[in-house]
Amino acid sequence: MNPAEPSSSPKSLLAQRFRGFLPVVVDVETGGFNAATDALLEIAAVTLRMDDNGILHRDQTFDFHVDPFEGANVEQSALDFTGIDIDNRDALPEEIAIPDLFKSIRRAVKDNGCTRAVVVGHNAHFDLGFVNAAANRCDAKRNPFHPFSCFDTATLSGLAFGHTVLAKTCQIAGIEFSNSAAHSAAYDAEKTADLFCMIVNRWKELGGWQGLPVDLQAPVEP
């Protein structure tokens, strides 16, 4: 069976909401903008859960500081922006961090009755690009994430709040945001998760998805 295709087992509300996908909020801090050549320095992933009323909540946070891979480019301007001191921190090589993260995400996918994870991020294709590049470098098996689909909270924020910068959008949405704590992968991922949950839940309040039974076996476009 294709891992992206739904199985015949009963579906949780969360699995129903996103066609069998588990949204996982991901944020990366990097040594530059090129996923192929620039170092992955931090990666955090936040899983989500849905209560019996169909309300989405932030769940667990998985956070790794990562050693630059051999030959990686690290721009000083990137370190200045994030405040990361790569010489004075506890970090893991990609070959350990990425498989550990994937194992936790696969467990969350299974626990929520889903079939695959999908990256949620603020400018999500940037984060997904670094996840895929790191997975390829360390030959990580069973990548739980869809290889190209994602949910972008910058786009959703432009629709919902008329702004696309994470800090400003959180301020508009009434979500506490500390600029001094920003540019930590875990902090930014958790704030992005709160924002995504708010938008999804608000859409439900406005009469959108109501958690009604759906036929996940019906053919759908990829």
CORPE-V623132 format. One record per backbone hydrogen bond with DSSP energy under -1.0 kcal/mol. NH is the residue of the N-H (numbers start at 1). CO is the residue of the C=O. Records with the same first field share a line. If there is no record, write none. Layout:
# CORPE-V623132
NH = CO + CO
This chain:
# CORPE-V623132
5 = 2
16 = 12
17 = 13
18 = 14
19 = 16
20 = 15
21 = 18
22 = 116
24 = 118
25 = 46
26 = 120
27 = 44
29 = 42
31 = 39
38 = 34
39 = 73
41 = 29
42 = 29
43 = 64
44 = 27
45 = 62
46 = 25
47 = 60
49 = 57
51 = 55
54 = 51
57 = 49
59 = 47
62 = 45
64 = 43
66 = 41
67 = 92
72 = 69
73 = 37
75 = 31
79 = 75
80 = 76
81 = 77
82 = 78
83 = 79
88 = 85
92 = 65
96 = 93
97 = 93
98 = 94
100 = 96
101 = 97
102 = 98
103 = 99
104 = 100
105 = 101
106 = 102
107 = 103
108 = 104
109 = 105
110 = 106
111 = 107
112 = 108
113 = 110
114 = 109
115 = 20
116 = 20
117 = 144
118 = 22
120 = 24
121 = 151
126 = 123
128 = 124
129 = 125
130 = 126
131 = 127
132 = 128
133 = 129
134 = 130
135 = 131
136 = 132
137 = 133
138 = 134
140 = 135
146 = 117
151 = 119
153 = 121
156 = 152
157 = 153
158 = 154
159 = 155
160 = 156
161 = 157
163 = 157
169 = 165
170 = 166
171 = 167
172 = 168
173 = 169
175 = 170
182 = 178
188 = 184
189 = 185
190 = 186
191 = 187
192 = 188
193 = 189
194 = 190
195 = 191
196 = 192
197 = 193
198 = 194
199 = 195
200 = 196
201 = 197
202 = 198
203 = 199
204 = 200
205 = 201
206 = 202
207 = 204
208 = 203
216 = 214
218 = 215
